[in-house]
Amino acid sequence: MSKRTHAENRDPGRTGDVGRSRSVLVAFVATTIVLHGIFTVGLPAMILGLTRGLAILNPDIGATRWRTGFG
């Protein structure tokens, strides 16, 4: 068997696995960042936007009720 044939049949070993695991890690981090943004910025902003007209869900309703004596 020639050296070239031996090199072509050789298992790449860890070099192929490192590339795959790095891309999986990058995909995981990117997904985590996107989901974090959705749930900590986007969702609360949407909820506050939808409840802007509802008095009971107004963020200041507790202070208003405290000042008026819970009436």
Backbone as a ProteinNet text record, in pm:
[ID]
protein_1_A
[PRIMARY]
MSKRTHAENRDPGRTGDVGRSRSVLVAFVATTIVLHGIFTVGLPAMILGLTRGLAILNPDIGATRWRTGFG
[TERTIARY]
85.3	0	89.9	58.9	140.7	106.1	192.9	170.2	45.9	22.2	-92.8	-223.7	-233	-353.4	-375.1	-267.9	-277.9	-329	-281	-323.1	-468.9	-514.7	-653.4	-750.6	-708.8	-795.9	-788.2	-700.4	-680.6	-800.5	-836.9	-945.4	-898.3	-976.4	-931.1	-916.1	-980.1	-963.3	-1032.4	-965.7	-1026.6	-1039.7	-967.4	-973.6	-1113.4	-1185.1	-1321.4	-1419.1	-1396.4	-1486.2	-1477.2	-1358.8	-1341.8	-1421.6	-1419	-1494.5	-1643.4	-1692.4	-1835.1	-1876.3	-1795.1	-1832.7	-1825.6	-1734.2	-1725.8	-1849.2	-1895	-2014.2	-2139.3	-2144.2	-2256.7	-2255.1	-2138	-2125.4	-2166.6	-2124	-2161	-2312.2	-2372.3	-2517.6	-2591	-2540.2	-2602.1	-2595.5	-2479.7	-2463.4	-2552.7	-2558.2	-2642.7	-2790.4	-2833.9	-2972.4	-3002.7	-2908.3	-2926.7	-2939.7	-2857.4	-2862.5	-2996.7	-3041.3	-3168.3	-3284.9	-3288.8	-3398.4	-3394.4	-3276.2	-3263.8	-3321.4	-3291	-3344.5	-3495.1	-3548	-3693.3	-3763.9	-3716.1	-3787.3	-3757.5	-3645.8	-3615.9	-3641.5	-3653.3	-3678	-3807.6	-3818.6	-3933.1	-4065	-4069.5	-4194.5	-4245.9	-4162.9	-4213.1	-4258.9	-4188	-4229.3	-4364.6	-4384.9	-4512.7	-4624.4	-4598.8	-4700.4	-4735.1	-4635.3	-4662.5	-4736	-4704	-4773.8	-4919.4	-4947.7	-5085.6	-5167.4	-5104.1	-5177.4	-5177	-5129.4	-5120.5	-5256.2	-5361.7	-5494.1	-5572.5	-5524.5	-5597.3	-5548.4	-5637.3	-5597.4	-5547.8	-5611.6	-5575.2	-5434.8	-5386.9	-5253.8	-5149.8	-5188	-5094	-4987	-4858	-4753.2	-4768.7	-4838.2	-4850.7	-4979.9	-5057.1	-5187.1	-5173	-5065.3	-5045.9	-5027.3	-4945.6	-4923.4	-5050.5	-5124.9	-5249.1	-5350.4	-5365.4	-5460.4	-5415	-5283.7	-5232.7	-5267	-5250.5	-5278.8	-5427.6	-5513.1	-5657.3	-5721	-5644.6	-5698.8	-5767.9	-5726.1	-5779.6	-5929.9	-5977.2	-6120.2	-6164.3
-117.3	0	123.6	217.5	338.8	433.4	529.2	627.1	711.2	742.4	825.1	752.3	626.6	549.2	538.7	518	508.8	641.1	753.7	884.5	912.1	867.5	891	808.4	692.4	605	631.5	719.1	743.6	818.8	783.9	851.7	991	1096.1	1231.5	1253.8	1171.9	1183.6	1305.5	1372.4	1483.3	1610.9	1624.7	1750.7	1776.9	1676.1	1695.2	1720.3	1656.4	1672.5	1811.5	1870.1	2003.8	2106	2096.6	2190	2178.8	2055.9	2034.9	2083	2052.4	2093.9	2245.3	2308.8	2454.8	2516.7	2462.2	2518.5	2492.8	2379.6	2352.6	2451.1	2478.9	2574.9	2715.2	2756	2888.2	2896.1	2790.9	2789.3	2796	2725.1	2727.1	2866	2930.1	3064.4	3164.2	3155.7	3247.1	3228.3	3104	3077	3130.2	3112.5	3161.5	3313	3382.1	3528.9	3575.6	3512.3	3551.4	3527.1	3410.4	3381.6	3473.5	3505.8	3598.3	3734.4	3781.4	3909	3907.5	3796.9	3787.8	3792.6	3714.6	3702.7	3814.7	3886.3	3992.8	4132	4145.3	4277.1	4276.4	4186.1	4185.3	4153.2	4045.8	4004.7	4106.5	4156.9	4259.8	4386.7	4425.9	4544.6	4521.7	4402	4371.4	4369.5	4309.7	4304.2	4444.7	4527.8	4664.8	4743.6	4718.4	4786.1	4745.4	4617.7	4569.6	4613.8	4632.4	4667.3	4816.4	4894.6	5039	5100.8	5052	5110.5	5050.9	4944.6	4880.6	4935	4997.9	5063.8	4964.9	4849.6	4755	4699	4694.8	4642.2	4751.9	4873.9	4985.3	4966.9	4986.2	4967	5057.1	5169.5	5263.6	5242.7	5140.4	5123.5	5098.5	5031.8	5007	5135.6	5226.4	5354.4	5438.1	5434.4	5511	5459.3	5329.3	5272.4	5298.5	5300.4	5327	5469.6	5564.3	5704.8	5729.4	5656.9	5679.9	5594.4	5515	5435.9	5308.7	5251.7	5125.4	5133.4	5249.2	5265.4	5240.7
0	0	0	-87	-94.5	19.6	41.1	148.6	120.9	-5	-39.4	-7.2	-43.4	-15.1	135.1	207.6	353.1	411.7	361.8	412.1	377.8	262.3	222.8	306.1	350.7	428.2	578	618.3	760.9	818.4	938.4	1008.7	1048.6	1021	1054.8	1204.7	1285	1429.5	1486.1	1576.3	1649	1566.2	1459.9	1384.6	1331.1	1286.6	1238.5	1351.5	1464.9	1579.1	1639.4	1639.2	1697.3	1618.2	1487.2	1404.5	1428	1440.2	1463.8	1601.9	1701.5	1836.9	1851.7	1780.3	1785.2	1721.9	1609.6	1545.2	1629.4	1697.9	1787.4	1903.2	1956	2065.9	2021.4	1903.4	1851.2	1830.6	1778	1757.9	1891.6	1992.4	2124.5	2186.3	2177.5	2234.7	2161.7	2029.1	1952.2	1988.3	2001.2	2039.2	2178.2	2269.8	2406.4	2409	2332.1	2327.6	2271.3	2164.7	2102.8	2198.4	2261.6	2354.4	2475.6	2523	2635.6	2597.5	2477.9	2431.8	2418.6	2368.1	2351.3	2485.9	2582	2709.1	2807.5	2792.9	2888.6	2833.2	2702.5	2642.8	2562.9	2469.5	2378.8	2444.7	2521.2	2584.6	2686.6	2778.4	2870.4	2798.7	2693.4	2618.2	2552.6	2499.6	2437.4	2542.3	2657	2762.9	2810.2	2832.7	2876.2	2769.1	2643.5	2534.8	2526.3	2549.2	2542.4	2662.6	2777.9	2899.5	2927.7	2833.2	2855.5	2885.1	2823	2842.7	2958.5	3018.9	3128	3261	3337.5	3461.4	3566.4	3576	3681.6	3660	3535.1	3506.6	3490.1	3517.8	3510	3617.6	3584.5	3684.8	3806.9	3794.5	3905.5	3984.7	3954.2	4019.1	4168.8	4211.1	4353.8	4431.6	4380.5	4448.1	4447.7	4339.2	4330.4	4432	4442.6	4539.2	4682	4706.3	4841.3	4884.4	4790.3	4821.9	4843.6	4772.6	4784.5	4893.1	4963.1	5073	5028.4	4918.3	4866.7	4841.2	4801.5	4778	4643.3
[MASK]
+++++++++++++++++++++++++++++++++++++++++++++++++++++++++++++++++++++++

